[in-house]
Amino acid sequence: MLPMANSVNQEINVNSKHKKSSDRISQLPDVLIHHILSFLSTKEAMATSILSKRWLWVWTSVPILDLQDTPFCRTDPNLHFRQFVDHVLILNKTASLDKFCLKFNLVDHPSYVKTWFWDAVSRDVKELDISIHGTESFPFLKLPFALFTAKTLHVLKLSHGVELHVPGTVSLPCLKVLNLVWIKYTNDESVSRLFAGCYVLQELVLHKHAGDNTTCSTISIPTLKTLFVRFATTGRCRHKLKINAPVLKQLNLEDNLTLEFDLEDVSSLVEANVTVSWLENRHIPLLKALSNAKFVSFHWDWYAEMKWRNFRPYRLFLNLVQMELHVGYGGWDLLSLFLEFSDHLEVLVLAKNDNCRGLGFECSWKPPKYVPECLLSSLSMVYFKGFEDLRYQLSMVKYILKNARVLKMMDICSNGDLPLDSKIDLLKKLLMFPRGSKACQLKFN
């Protein structure tokens, strides 16, 4: 019987070792487990408490709180979101929060929400992400003034049901990223005071609408490197955009308002992406301000005849090496003008806006009076997307192929709606065009 007993003991020891080795995650140090749980919502992190005694309270030390007012993110479907958040804040023992994310629907008086912000600020929160959805019958939430002097805050994201009421004193010495998306402002001065108190801000995302209580957006931030600005409205409301950002590298601008531009200093700009509903005279100051950019992309739906007086003498895009033109209903004549302004252009991307593609509208295009310098010395790659075998498109391709002396590739992607026979005929036409560069290859998709 002794050999049998030994055999049983060995089997028990093997099973015990197997169970221990199979739960390798539980054997990790707390700091690694906290890091793993930080990628989950707080509700999901709380759910790990049922795994074992080892996991019972691990979630209470995770330095990231992601609280969302959805049935999925509540431990008890019958628990009100307010009770859920209060419960989490009481049990979470972290003295310093890396991130506090709060997304919820405002259904009653917002006063209790301010206590949550106080809690986050008192724990030296580094990233604060607030998104509030409600109805017009409930007031927008005004943030507690303590938030505007949070010494440890690196990232602040505010979305929707927030009213930015900024106190006289703002000091956010560590804030590098700021997102203000579809919120309201007490007045124009609130925006200016906030920006003035962000001493090291590098990235700003600003989405504005006609009913946000402002008429002028002044962005004067000496440390700003990246700016995403979107203006949207259903009416013809006038708004002014002033930018003074001497080290700005990237600008993304979407303009659906009747914006007036005052770009005082964007001299360090490298990349600019501009999307407008109507491209018109008021955009000329914007185009002038982009003169130092290396990469520029323009998108427009409609084009109004622009008056270029006092503008033609400029060699506008002095450093431009890549330009994209996504053209809507009209405005192809700007291609000639932009080529004249871009002596060092190397890559040109032409496309018809998606909302205009496939309509088969003929447009007018006049070639430049003189062959632009970039075609003679630098343009090496041309991409034409959404090609529809229209006369003006063929004229542009023929002109570029003939006059581009150092062109290496002309890549044409036809409209997917063209039948196969039409594509074959189109390819034959393209192959017949003379080429100014012996090294040029024609790629047709």
Secondary structure, DSSP 8 states (H G I E B T S, - for coil): -HHHHHHHHHHHHHHHHHHHHH-TGGGS-HHHHHHHHTTS-HHHHHHGGGS-GGGTTGGGG-SEEEEE-SGGG-SSTTS-HHHHHHHHHHH---SS-SEEEEEEE--S-THHHHHHHHHHHHTT-SEEEEEEE--TTS--EE--GGGGG-TT--EEEEEESEEE---S----TT--EEEEES-EES-HHHHHHHHHT-TT--EEEEEEETTSS-SEEEEE-TT--EEEEEEE-SS--EEEEEEE-TT--EEEEEE-SEEEEEEEE-TT--EEEEEEEEE-GGGHHHHHHTTT-SEEEEEEEEE-----TTTTTS---SS--EEEEEE-BS-TTHHHHHHHH-TT--EEEEEE-TTTTTS---------SS--HHHHHT--EEEEEEE---HHHHHHHHHHHHH-TT--EEEEEE-TTS-HHHHHHHHHHHHHS--S-TT-EEEE-
